[in-house]
Amino acid sequence: MNLVIYGAQAIALGAYEAIHKLYPVREISCFLVTQRGNNGESLAGLPVVELEAFARGLSAEEKERTEILIATPENIMAEIEKSLEDHGLYCHVRLTSQRWAELMSYHYVCGQEFLPLSALPVGYHRAGMHLFMAKFYRDKSLAGGYSMPEWVTPIQVGAALCRERVANILDSDGEHISGKNGNYSELTALYWIWKNRLLTGAADERWEYYGLAHYRRILELSEDDVLRLADNDVDVVLPYPMPYEPDIQVHHERYLKQEDWDAVVKAVSELWPEYMQEFSAVLQQKYLYNYNIMLARKKVLAEYCGWLFPILERVEELSIPKGKERSDRYIGYVGETLATLYFMSKRGRLNIVHAGCRFLT
């Protein structure tokens, strides 16, 4: 069978790298996209081909012998399947977020990069965990069944900006920046966790680990994974990083204007100049921690927040236009880059492991 990957961004590139390493006998001929758009002409040395042209160049027999791995966000997979079948391509399979995580776990453990939590021995102490799930009042209901673990608590983000309530905990309670949700996205919840749960006197001694997830994206941890945390002295659990070609500096150009990026660089250089040399190295590699999702020991998460939020506040001041004059989620994107910088620079000092990030539909 001829194997083709549908998609040309981080999910597809990660799938290609894993398959190429784990199953070198499987030849992948190209990446498929509906339209080229802002995708490059090639990825990982393979051509990026539009579906219409690809299907037109195949005979009926070749279409039967073509296997297509759909490696895109899950919310658009059904639409892609219909397009494939409209073009006579019926042999296709979804690479769900769960399957992608499984592929990454073997890929990374074989390469000794980004250690999977599942690679650690199962312990005996069940760590106390409190993972907050950011919800927004406009979120659509989940269609698929998903049993939420008892250690997950919803928190409404942007609660100061609306009257509708979708969670018992609001990011507008206590000390907060809820009104900045239009720029900070889920980071208004992380700020709330920092100020109202992690600082001295606020932290509950029952919980060893605190963290943040999204309404549709959550760290997928089994009961065995929970038992791996404390006894293996895990400091941080992050989603598997996603690869971008040629590096994450180029990836930023899709989401941030140069003026905003200049503000990020200036803010880091002013507040944490000791990170600047490593910042350049991080930008020139291809792995990014997406989504601002993490689980960490209380002290570790508090230290990260104390490093992160002053930078973001300074970025708002330096931005053109300033953060208070806009609402385009750019601070949330900046947060992903800063999380990558911070935790990659701490790899020798923190015990960082990785888990799948499940997309809930």
ABEGO torsion letter per residue (X at the ends): XBBBBBEABAAAAAAAAAAAAABAABBBABBBBABAEABBABBGGBBBBBAAAAAAABBAAAAAABBBBBBBBAAAAAAAAAAAAAAGBABBBBBBAAAAAAAAAAAAAAAGBGBBAAABBBBABBBBBBBBBBBBAABBBBABBBBBBAABBBBBBGAAABABBABABBAABEBBAAAAAAAAEAAAAAAAAAAAAABBGABBAABABBBBBBAABBBBBBAAAAAAAAAAGBABBBBBBBBBOABAAAAAAAABBAAAAAAAAAAAAAABAAAAAAAAAAAABABBBBGGBBBBBAAAAAAAAAAAAAAAAAAAAABOBBAAABBAGAAAAAAAAAAAAAAAAAAAABBBBBBBBBBBX
